[in-house]
């Protein structure tokens, strides 16, 4: 290009073309054409990704630590314990029933009321039994009177028997004397003694001998009467003992009209009401003593390390926030199924092995807590520390 030649960008036509080009360009381009030049810095390079073997080592280490933690937790928190949810609170339930019949004229307790041993529960009408006691006492007095009479008669008969025995002795003496007289008369010369005297002596000897026989018979009769009187005394004594027994029975029947609590506990299942006529043996109410325990039906595979005396933590479903403490008291000698109403007969039909459950008795160590009352049938979950 020569010096006289004009550049397309410096000439008028060139400037007009540039203006037109700028006017036809986008707004951003026009703005950029007016801004100073910006230097763009390239982004920092991305660090290289970790190698696969390193990730694998870290994953294996994490799994190993988790396995160790699980093993420690098992041997510390699971292996030393045995538990079951097939467990319930049990206790003695005393069914109260009257021993005599009658109308209930007094009722002293309500449902779930705490009672002490000897406390009156209900009163049966005692009028009839008081009359029977009075009759028995009167009969006892009459029996004592008959006994005294029999003893007196026995004494009289004894004296009479002694008297009759003395009569035998006197008759024998008379008979011996008459026999001696007869022998003397017979020994004398016949011409010296009259025949009438000899006959008289013979008659006297015969009469005295007969008197001896009569006296002996009287003595035997008196002795028999003594034996009879003695038997009457024994009968009277037996009647006195019978009358005494009847008095005791009547007194017992009268005492049975008062139904009392046999021991401390709570009144439950009351079915008797004021004015009811009750019969002997009829269930009126029940007393649940305060002594309770847990019957836990553990699987037979859980009993290998279980022994009496091992501590137990007891969770009662009714009080989930409270823990009770106890210990293993005993293990039943046999599964629960064996003592059921219809025990299984494995010798017949097809056999399918089923893990049996064995009842274990667990006794509470904690004293009774009025804030957490317990009763038979409540569900519990015992945890036995076996190791």
C-alpha positions in Angstrom: 0.0 0.0 0.0 1.3 3.4 -0.9 1.4 6.5 1.3 -1.3 8.1 -0.7 -3.6 5.1 -0.3 -6.1 5.2 2.6 -6.7 2.3 5.0 -10.3 0.9 4.9 -10.6 1.4 8.7 -9.3 5.0 8.6 -11.2 6.2 5.6 -14.7 7.7 5.8 -16.1 4.7 4.1 -14.2 2.4 6.4 -15.4 4.2 9.5 -19.0 4.0 8.3 -18.6 0.3 7.6 -17.2 -0.3 11.1 -20.0 1.7 12.7 -22.6 -0.3 10.8 -20.9 -3.5 11.8 -21.0 -2.5 15.5 -24.6 -1.4 15.3 -25.6 -4.7 13.8 -23.6 -6.8 16.4 -25.3 -8.0 19.6 -25.4 -5.7 22.6 -23.0 -7.9 24.5 -20.5 -7.6 21.8 -20.9 -3.9 21.7 -20.4 -3.7 25.4 -17.4 -6.0 25.3 -15.9 -3.8 22.6 -16.0 -0.9 25.0 -14.6 -2.9 28.1 -10.9 -3.3 28.7 -9.4 -6.7 27.9 -9.8 -9.3 30.8 -7.3 -12.0 31.3 -9.0 -15.4 32.2 -7.0 -17.7 34.6 -7.4 -21.4 33.9 -8.9 -23.7 36.7 -6.6 -25.6 39.1 -6.0 -29.1 38.1 -8.3 -31.8 39.9 -6.3 -34.0 42.3 -6.1 -37.6 41.2 -8.8 -40.0 42.6 -7.6 -42.4 45.4 -6.6 -45.7 44.3 -9.1 -48.7 44.6 -6.9 -50.7 46.9 -6.9 -47.9 49.4 -10.7 -47.8 49.4 -10.9 -51.5 49.9 -8.5 -51.4 52.9 -10.6 -48.7 54.5 -13.8 -50.7 53.9 -12.3 -53.9 55.3 -11.1 -52.0 58.4 -14.5 -50.6 59.0 -16.2 -54.0 58.6 -13.6 -55.5 61.0 -14.2 -52.9 63.6 -18.0 -53.4 63.3 -17.5 -57.1 63.7 -15.3 -56.7 66.8 -17.8 -54.3 68.3 -20.7 -56.7 67.6 -18.7 -59.6 69.1 -17.9 -57.7 72.2 -21.5 -56.6 72.5 -22.7 -60.2 72.1 -20.3 -61.7 74.7 -20.9 -58.9 77.2 -24.6 -58.0 76.8 -26.3 -61.1 75.2 -24.4 -64.3 75.9 -24.4 -64.1 79.7 -28.2 -63.7 79.9 -31.3 -65.8 79.1 -34.7 -64.3 78.9 -38.3 -65.2 77.8 -41.6 -63.4 77.4 -43.5 -66.6 78.3 -43.6 -65.7 82.0 -46.3 -64.7 84.4 -46.6 -63.8 88.1 -48.1 -66.6 90.2 -49.1 -67.0 93.9 -51.3 -68.9 96.3 -55.0 -68.1 95.8 -57.0 -69.1 98.9 -60.6 -69.8 98.1 -62.8 -68.9 101.1 -65.8 -71.2 101.7 -68.1 -71.6 104.8 -68.1 -74.7 106.9 -71.6 -74.3 108.0 -74.8 -73.3 106.3 -76.8 -70.2 107.1 -77.7 -66.6 106.1 -75.0 -64.0 105.8 -75.9 -61.3 108.4 -72.6 -59.4 108.2 -70.1 -58.5 105.4 -67.0 -56.7 106.5 -64.8 -56.5 103.3 -65.0 -55.2 99.7 -63.2 -56.2 96.5 -59.4 -55.7 96.5 -59.3 -54.7 100.2 -56.2 -55.6 102.2 -56.9 -57.8 105.2 -54.8 -59.1 108.1 -54.7 -62.7 109.4 -57.6 -63.3 111.7 -59.6 -60.3 110.4 -63.4 -61.0 110.1 -64.6 -61.3 106.5 -68.2 -62.2 107.0 -70.7 -63.4 109.7 -73.2 -66.2 109.3 -76.4 -66.1 111.5 -75.2 -67.8 114.7 -78.7 -68.3 116.4 -79.2 -71.9 115.4 -75.7 -72.9 116.3 -75.9 -71.2 119.7 -79.1 -73.3 120.5 -77.3 -76.5 119.5 -74.4 -75.6 121.7 -76.7 -75.0 124.7 -78.4 -78.4 124.0 -75.0 -80.1 123.9 -74.0 -78.6 127.1 -77.2 -79.7 128.8 -76.7 -83.2 127.5 -73.1 -83.2 128.8 -74.4 -82.2 132.3 -76.9 -85.1 132.2 -74.3 -87.5 131.1 -72.1 -86.5 134.1 -75.1 -87.1 136.4 -75.6 -90.5 135.0 -72.0 -91.3 135.4 -72.1 -90.2 139.1 -75.2 -92.4 139.5 -73.5 -95.4 137.9 -70.4 -94.9 140.1 -72.6 -94.8 143.2 -74.5 -98.0 142.2 -71.2 -99.7 141.5 -70.1 -98.9 145.1 -73.3 -100.2 146.5 -73.1 -103.4 144.5 -69.5 -103.9 145.6 -70.5 -103.6 149.3 -73.4 -106.0 148.7 -71.0 -108.5 147.0 -68.7 -108.2 150.0 -71.6 -108.8 152.3 -72.8 -111.9 150.4 -69.2 -113.2 150.4 -69.3 -112.8 154.2 -72.5 -114.7 154.3 -70.8 -117.6 152.4 -68.1 -117.7 155.1 -70.7 -117.8 157.9 -72.8 -120.5 156.2 -69.6 -122.5 155.7 -68.8 -122.2 159.4 -72.3 -123.3 160.4 -72.0 -126.2 158.0 -68.7 -127.3 159.4 -70.0 -127.1 163.0 -73.1 -129.2 162.1 -70.9 -131.7 160.2 -68.6 -132.0 163.3 -71.6 -132.5 165.6 -73.0 -135.2 163.4 -69.6 -137.0 163.3 -69.4 -136.8 167.1 -72.9 -138.2 167.5 -72.1 -141.0 165.1 -68.9 -141.9 167.0 -70.7 -142.3 170.3 -72.1 -145.7 171.4 -75.6 -146.0 169.9 -77.1 -146.8 173.3 -75.7 -143.6 174.8 -77.3 -141.2 172.3 -80.9 -141.1 171.4 -81.8 -141.8 167.8 -83.7 -138.5 167.6 -80.6 -136.5 168.4 -78.6 -138.3 165.7 -81.4 -137.6 163.2 -81.5 -133.9 164.3 -77.7 -133.6 163.8 -78.0 -135.1 160.3 -80.8 -132.6 159.5 -78.7 -129.7 160.8 -75.7 -130.8 158.8 -77.8 -131.0 155.6 -79.5 -127.7 156.2 -76.2 -125.8 156.8 -74.8 -127.4 153.7 -77.8 -126.1 151.7 -77.3 -122.7 153.3 -73.7 -122.7 152.1 -74.9 -123.4 148.5 -77.5 -120.6 148.8 -74.9 -118.2 150.2 -72.5 -119.0 147.4 -75.2 -118.4 144.8 -76.0 -115.1 146.3 -72.3 -114.2 146.3 -72.0 -115.1 142.6 -75.1 -113.0 141.8 -73.7 -110.0 143.8 -70.4 -110.4 141.9 -72.3 -110.4 138.6 -74.1 -107.3 139.7 -70.8 -105.7 140.4 -69.6 -106.5 136.9 -72.8 -105.1 135.5 -72.5 -101.9 137.5 -68.9 -101.6 136.4 -70.1 -101.9 132.8 -72.7 -99.2 133.5 -70.0 -96.9 134.8 -67.9 -97.5 131.6 -71.0 -96.8 129.5 -71.7 -93.6 131.4 -68.1 -92.5 131.0 -68.4 -93.1 127.2 -71.6 -91.1 127.2 -69.8 -88.3 129.0 -67.0 -88.3 126.4 -69.6 -88.3 123.6 -71.4 -85.4 125.2 -68.1 -83.5 125.5 -67.4 -84.2 121.9 -70.8 -82.9 120.9 -70.2 -79.8 122.9 -66.9 -79.2 121.1 -68.6 -79.8 117.8 -71.4 -77.4 118.6 -68.8 -74.8 119.7 -66.8 -75.3 116.5 -70.0 -74.9 114.4 -70.7 -71.7 116.2 -67.2 -70.5 115.6 -67.5 -71.4 111.9 -70.2 -68.7 111.6 -67.4 -66.2 111.7 -65.3 -66.5 108.5 -61.9 -64.9 109.1 -58.8 -64.4 106.9 -56.3 -67.3 107.2 -53.4 -64.9 106.4 -52.5 -61.5 105.2 -53.6 -60.7 101.6 -56.0 -59.0 99.4 -59.7 -59.8 98.8 -60.5 -60.8 95.2 -63.3 -62.5 93.3 -65.9 -61.7 95.9 -69.3 -63.3 95.0 -71.2 -63.2 98.3 -73.6 -60.4 99.2 -75.4 -59.4 102.4 -78.4 -61.7 103.1 -77.2 -64.6 100.9 -77.9 -68.1 102.2 -74.6 -70.0 101.8 -73.8 -73.7 101.9 -70.7 -75.5 103.1 -68.0 -75.6 100.4 -69.6 -72.7 98.4 -66.9 -70.3 97.1 -67.6 -66.9 98.5 -64.4 -64.9 97.8 -60.6 -65.4 97.5 -57.6 -64.2 99.4 -54.4 -63.5 97.5 -51.4 -63.5 99.9 -48.6 -61.0 99.4 -46.1 -63.7 98.7 -45.8 -63.9 94.9 -43.3 -65.4 92.5 -42.7 -65.7 88.7 -43.2 -68.8 86.7 -41.0 -68.4 83.6 -41.4 -71.1 80.8 -37.9 -71.2 79.4 -37.0 -73.3 76.4 -35.1 -76.5 77.3 -32.2 -75.2 75.2 -31.9 -72.2 77.6 -31.3 -74.3 80.8 -27.8 -75.5 80.2 -26.2 -72.8 82.4 -29.2 -71.9 84.6 -28.9 -72.7 88.3 -30.8 -71.9 91.4 -29.6 -68.7 93.1 -28.7 -66.8 89.9 -29.8 -63.1 89.9 -32.8 -62.1 87.7 -34.0 -58.7 86.5 -37.7 -58.7 86.1 -39.6 -56.3 83.8 -43.4 -56.2 84.4 -45.5 -55.2 81.4 -47.7 -53.1 83.7 -44.8 -51.0 84.9 -42.3 -50.7 82.0 -40.4 -47.9 83.7 -39.7 -50.0 86.9 -37.4 -53.0 87.2 -37.8 -55.7 89.9 -35.1 -58.0 91.1 -35.2 -61.6 92.1 -33.3 -64.9 91.9 -33.9 -68.4 90.5 -35.5 -70.5 93.1 -36.0 -73.9 91.4 -36.4 -75.6 88.1 -39.3 -78.0 87.6 -38.3 -81.6 87.1 -40.2 -82.0 83.8 -41.6 -80.0 81.0 -44.9 -78.2 81.3 -46.5 -80.3 78.5 -45.8 -83.6 80.5 -48.0 -82.4 83.3 -50.8 -81.0 81.2 -54.3 -82.5 81.1 -53.5 -84.3 77.8 -49.8 -85.0 77.7 -48.3 -85.7 74.2 -48.0 -89.4 73.2 -44.9 -89.4 71.0 -45.0 -93.1 70.5 -48.0 -92.9 68.1 -48.3 -91.3 64.7 -45.7 -89.2 62.9 -43.2 -87.5 65.2 -42.2 -83.9 64.9 -39.6 -82.7 67.4 -40.8 -79.6 69.2 -38.6 -77.6 71.7 -40.2 -78.1 75.1 -40.6 -75.4 77.7 -39.7 -76.0 81.4 -41.2 -73.9 84.2 -38.7 -72.1 86.3 -39.7 -70.5 89.6 -38.2 -67.1 90.2 -38.6 -65.4 93.7 -38.8 -61.7 94.2 -36.0 -60.1 96.3 -37.6 -56.7 96.5 -40.1 -56.1 99.3 -43.7 -55.4 98.4 -44.1 -52.0 96.8 -47.5 -50.4 97.3 -46.8 -48.0 94.4 -46.4 -51.0 92.1 -48.9 -53.7 93.2 -48.5 -57.1 91.6 -51.0 -60.0 91.2 -51.2 -63.5 89.8 -51.4 -63.7 86.0 -49.6 -60.4 85.2 -47.1 -60.7 82.3 -43.4 -60.3 82.9 -40.1 -60.6 81.0 -37.3 -62.1 83.3 -33.7 -61.8 82.3 -31.5 -64.4 84.1 -27.7 -63.8 84.4 -26.4 -67.3 83.8 -22.7 -66.4 83.4 
